[in-house]
Amino acid sequence: MITSDKTADLGGLAIHYRETGSPDGTPVIALHGHPGTEGTWDEAAAGLCASGRYRLMAVTQRGYGASGRAEPYSLEALRDDVFSFANALGLDRFVLMGHSMGGVVAALAAELKPDRLIALVLEDSVPPRDGLDIPIPPRPDNEPRFDWALVPAIFGQLAAPDPAWWKQLSLITVPALVLGGGSTSHVPQDLLAEAAKQMPEGRLVTLEGAGHSAHQTQPARFLAEVTSFLDSVTAP
């Protein structure tokens, strides 16, 4: 299996990504949460691409890791980067997968341009609603591997979300899998269930005990669900 680190130029913004799998496979773009990078998907990428059916691009979003630092930082900017990245790689349609903050970005992208997606996978993440307690993380003592300017910007939006994000979930018309981490996750699981119901082809699968990062804590269960889902929606 081929894995390589690459950089895409999004109009002067360098976006680092790690590509795994067959060049002819169904393209999957994966978005990390905060404060991750492309490496958080390594084990999941190897498992998903082992069959030769998929080509996974694990993107390091702007402001993180080896990708460019470029303000303004916002969830909308990260959303738009998804399509700029896909265009740079010549991807007309693709599967979009996101974890945590990356899941919010993925959902917003699916709301905006569902016609560009083959399917959507949201890991323990959906757009937030008012009333959720989402504090801004403290700045670490050591220099972080991300631009600190993005933290108050992004987490400020998560704490005071645009009501349209939740209302427009019904615009996500592609097959959508929402994976919940169960009672050990800090994310309200009833919120995930409500969001999945609003998507015409959405469904919730709870990986009880997996917590917020199932692709890392319980990779076998995560891969079983994601692979089954994607095989069913990409079958010829």
QUIHU-V509538 format. One record per residue. N is the residue number from 1. PHI is phi in whole degrees, 0 to 359 (NA if undefined). Layout:
# QUIHU-V509538
n | phi
N | PHI
N | PHI
This chain:
# QUIHU-V509538
n | phi
1 | NA
2 | 267
3 | 230
4 | 213
5 | 269
6 | 221
7 | 228
8 | 252
9 | 262
10 | 257
11 | 62
12 | 100
13 | 262
14 | 276
15 | 245
16 | 277
17 | 209
18 | 243
19 | 255
20 | 229
21 | 108
22 | 285
23 | 301
24 | 267
25 | 286
26 | 299
27 | 288
28 | 233
29 | 258
30 | 245
31 | 245
32 | 281
33 | 267
34 | 272
35 | 253
36 | 280
37 | 218
38 | 300
39 | 294
40 | 295
41 | 261
42 | 305
43 | 292
44 | 295
45 | 297
46 | 298
47 | 291
48 | 292
49 | 270
50 | 299
51 | 284
52 | 85
53 | 274
54 | 231
55 | 234
56 | 257
57 | 251
58 | 271
59 | 269
60 | 268
61 | 291
62 | 306
63 | 90
64 | 246
65 | 49
66 | 272
67 | 281
68 | 292
69 | 268
70 | 207
71 | 279
72 | 279
73 | 265
74 | 198
75 | 295
76 | 293
77 | 295
78 | 296
79 | 300
80 | 294
81 | 299
82 | 302
83 | 286
84 | 296
85 | 295
86 | 300
87 | 295
88 | 297
89 | 267
90 | 73
91 | 266
92 | 285
93 | 227
94 | 200
95 | 276
96 | 241
97 | 230
98 | 218
99 | 245
100 | 54
101 | 305
102 | 297
103 | 291
104 | 297
105 | 301
106 | 297
107 | 296
108 | 295
109 | 295
110 | 293
111 | 293
112 | 285
113 | 221
114 | 298
115 | 293
116 | 275
117 | 258
118 | 271
119 | 197
120 | 229
121 | 235
122 | 244
123 | 262
124 | 50
125 | 198
126 | 213
127 | 302
128 | 285
129 | 241
130 | 301
131 | 98
132 | 276
133 | 269
134 | 237
135 | 286
136 | 283
137 | 299
138 | 289
139 | 288
140 | 291
141 | 294
142 | 272
143 | 297
144 | 286
145 | 272
146 | 207
147 | 282
148 | 301
149 | 301
150 | 286
151 | 295
152 | 297
153 | 292
154 | 289
155 | 289
156 | 296
157 | 292
158 | 295
159 | 283
160 | 228
161 | 288
162 | 292
163 | 303
164 | 295
165 | 301
166 | 285
167 | 295
168 | 268
169 | 301
170 | 293
171 | 280
172 | 278
173 | 263
174 | 274
175 | 304
176 | 227
177 | 251
178 | 252
179 | 257
180 | 261
181 | 269
182 | 80
183 | 293
184 | 270
185 | 268
186 | 278
187 | 278
188 | 301
189 | 289
190 | 292
191 | 294
192 | 298
193 | 296
194 | 296
195 | 295
196 | 300
197 | 293
198 | 281
199 | 274
200 | 308
201 | 240
202 | 270
203 | 212
204 | 254
205 | 235
206 | 260
207 | 262
208 | 304
209 | 88
210 | 282
211 | 76
212 | 281
213 | 232
214 | 300
215 | 295
216 | 251
217 | 277
218 | 222
219 | 299
220 | 295
221 | 295
222 | 301
223 | 294
224 | 300
225 | 290
226 | 293
227 | 296
228 | 300
229 | 297
230 | 292
231 | 300
232 | 287
233 | 263
234 | 248
235 | 298
236 | 294
